[in-house]
Amino acid sequence: MQLTDAYGRAIKSLRISLTNRCSLKCIYCHREGETRDIKNEMSIETIVNIVRASKTFGVNRIKFSGGEPLMRDDFENIIRSLPGLKDISATTNGIYLASRAQSLADSGLSRINISLPSLSPEKYRKVTGGDVSRVLSGIDAAVECLAPVKLNMVLLKGINDTEILKMMDFIRRYEGKVILQLIELMDFQKTAKYKVNINEIEQFLESNASEIKEREMHRRKKYYIDGAEVELVRPIDNSHFCANCNRLRVTSDGRLKPCLLRNDNLVDVNNKEPEEIVELLKLAMDKREPFYKG
């Protein structure tokens, strides 16, 4: 039995926001589509109940996000409390990662994505307000126990769009243990002036790649360029992205979110028992439809 919506899209993974608190103030942050300041974060019990309920439908992949999930001191306890899963991953800004990468791996975390918009201390501070050296230390720590690590580089015109080659050189030093994801800017914060020509970026990658592969989900392409593995993520106005969406989101206050770009169809599962959540998951499927229908 699977969670399948009216468009034939089966849910294979959950993306769970643990908090909307963050240690940075990135100019492009979309806060997982959460538009409110949330004070009441889900308890470990609620998180485990949601995961248990989703497992009855064959969902065995979980990705934790935020805000910044490492702002929760109980993150390791959350991971250890989960039922057996095929894959547990997380996204992070990397600020706190150096001291916790090993404990997260020991708790059962499989993989991690780290946000890195720039290697330049000045540009990084302009985009995030933070210290890039802490992130670089976090990457080094993660490579030792959570490889392959993915670096998320949101492309910003006039800020980091000239750093792609430099970032590719950076990941090469890790000899295949780090993958670069170039991500199209989603204009949640009125940042349209920073939007790059994503078609030009794609053409550049295609013309320089010795090998190109296409992932099934979202038709996402992987480019292999002189020892660097690069993925291009195009979520904007992308009907392929929506048509192949197999993920259901959960807000940090415990509401099922069928679509990142909508907030009018949420289903509250906070403090519910697994049996109740099973039925509410079905309700969320009834509310689910592609944002971009192409």
N, C-alpha and C positions, 0 to 999 in steps of 0.2 A: 504494500500500500504506500502510495506516494502523495505528497502535497502537490497537486497540480491545479493550475488556474484555468480559466475559461479559454485561454489562448494556447493551452497545451504545454505550458512551461512548468516543469517540475522543480521543486525546491530541493537543492542538494546541500546547501550550507546556510548557516546563520551568521550575520554580522552583528555582534552585540556591543553596544556602547556602554562602557562601565561608568563613565562620568562625562560631564561636559566641562569640567574644570580643566585648565591647561596652564602650563608654565610659560608658554609663549603666546605671542599675539600676531600670528601670521596674517598678512594682508589678504590672503586668498581663502582663509579657513571657512569651510562650509558646515562645521560642527555636526556632521552626519545628518544634516537637514533639520536639526533641532533648533527651533526658533525661540525657545524660552530658556531662561535660567532655571536649572533644575536643582532643587535643594535635596530632594529625597531620592537618593540613588538606590538601585536595587540591592537587596540583601543577597548574600551567598545562596541562601535557600531558594530565593526566587529564581536566580540565574540557573541553579541546578535543576529546578523544576521545569523551566523552559526547555533546557537541553534534553532532559529525560522525555518530555512530551514530544519533542521534535524527532527523537530517535525512533519513536514508534512508527514514524513515516520514512525511516531509512536515512534521515539526515545525520551524517557522521563527520561533518566538517564545521568547525567554528572559528570565526575570526573576531578577536576582541579589538575594540577601538575606543576612541574617546570623543572629544577632549583628548587628554593624555592618560591612557590606562595605568601607567606607572605611578600616577598620583594616588592611586589606591594602594595603601600599604598591604592590603589583603589579597593582592593579585595572585601571588603564589598559592595562597590557600584556596582561592576560587578554582584555579587550574587543577589542584590536587583533589578537589571535591567532585569533579565532573565524572560522569560515567565514562566507560571506555569509548574512545573516538578514533577515527582514522587520522584526523589532522586537527591540530590546535595551533592557530597562528595569531599574530597581533601586529598592529601598526603602532608606531611610537615616534615621537620627535627626537628620541635618543638622548635627551638631556640627562636622564637618570639611569641610562642603560649600562654604563661601565661597571657599576657596582652591583647590578642585579641580573645581568645576562646569564650568568652561571646558575643562579638560584631559580630563574625562570625555566631554564633548560632542564634542571634537575626535577622541577615540579611537573614537567610534561609538555612544555611548550615546544612545538615542532619547528616553527619558522617565524621570522620577523621581518617586517617592512619598516624602514627608517626614512623619515623625511629629511631630505638634504637639498634645498633649493640652490645652494651655492657653496663653493669651497672658500670663497673670499670672506674673511672675517667682517669686512665692512658691508658687503652686500647681504651676507647672512643676517647681520644685525638689522639692516634696513628692512628686510622682508619679515623677520621673526621677532626681533627685539632681543635675541639670545646670543649665546657664545658658541660659535661653531666648533671650538676645540673640544668642548664636552661631547658633542655629537661624534666627532672623529674618534675619540676614546671609546665611545659606545660601540661604534662600528668594529673597531679592533677587538673588543671583548666579545661581540656577537659572532664574529667570524670564527672564533675558537670553539664555539659550542652550539651555534644555531645556523651554520652555513647549509645551503647558500642563502645569503642575506640579500634582500632587495632594497635598493635605494630609490625612493620616490622623488623625482625632480619635477616639480610643477613648472612648466615653461612660462617665463615672464618677459615680454618684449621690453627691451631697453634695460633689463636688469641681468638676466642670466642666459639669454638666448645665444650669446656668443661663447658660453662656457661648455657647450656640449662635448666638444673634442677634449677639453681639459678634464671633464668628468669621466669620459671614456678612458683617458690615460690613468686616472685615479683608480678606477675599478680593475684595470689590468694588473696592478701590483698585487692584487689578491688572488691571482691565478685561477680564475673561474669560481671563486667562492663568493663573489659579489656580482649581482645583476643590476643593471641600470634600467629604471622605468621612467620614460619621458611622458609626462602627463599633461594633457590639454587642460588649460585653465577653465574652471567652472565659475562663472561670474555670479557668485552669491553676494559679494561685498562691493558691488559696483566697481569692479576692477577691469572693465572692458578695455581700457586703454593699454593694458598689459598683455592682451591676447595676441599670440603669435600667429603667423600663417602656418597652420599645422600641415597643410599640403606640401609646403616647401620643405618642412622638416622631414616629412615622409619621403619625398623625392631624394633628399640628401642621403637618407639612410639606405634607400633602395640602390642608389648608384654606387655606394661604397661597400655594400655587404657582399661577402663571399658566399653566404647562405642565408636564405629567408625561410622561416617556418611560420605557419599560421595556427594559433591556438583555436580550439573549437569554440570556447566561450568568447563571445563578442567579436569573433573573427580577428582577434588581436594578433598582430604580427611580431615575430621575434627576429632580430637582425644580428648576424654574427660578423663583426668587423675587426679584423686583426687581433683576435683574442678577446674582444669585448662582446658580451651578450647584452643586447639592448632591446627593450620592449617599448612599443608606442601605444599609449592608452588614449583613445578618442571617445569620451563619453558624451560629447555635445552634439545635439541634433543627429544622433546616431541610432537609426532604427535597428541596426544589427545589434547594437549594445543592449537595447531593450528586448529585442526578440529572443536573445539568448540569455537573458537574465535568469539565473537559477538561485538567487540569494534573497533571503528575507531578512530585513533589519529589525533590531530591537533597540528602542531608545533607552537611555540610562535610567529613566523612571519606570521602565517596564511596560512599554507599549509596542505592540507589533507594528512595524512600519512597512507596508507593502512596496513603497517606492520612495527613493531618496528625495525626489523632487516634489513630493506631495505631503501635506500634513492634514488633509481633510478626510482621511480614511483609516485612522489609527485604531488599534484594538487593544484595550487595556488588559494585561495579564499579570499585573503586579499583585503579589500576595495570593495568587491563585494556586490551587492544587494541580498536579500534573493532569488529572482526568479532566478538569475544567479547561486547562490550556489546550488539550487535544482538540476540543470543540472550537475553541477560539482561534486556533490555527486554521481550521477549516473556514471559519468566518473571514479571516484575513485573506484567504485565497479567493473568496467570492468578491472581495473588494479590489483585487489586484488587476491592473491593466497596464499596458505599455504607455509610458509618457510620450515617447516618440514613436508614432505608428507608421511613419514613412509612407 
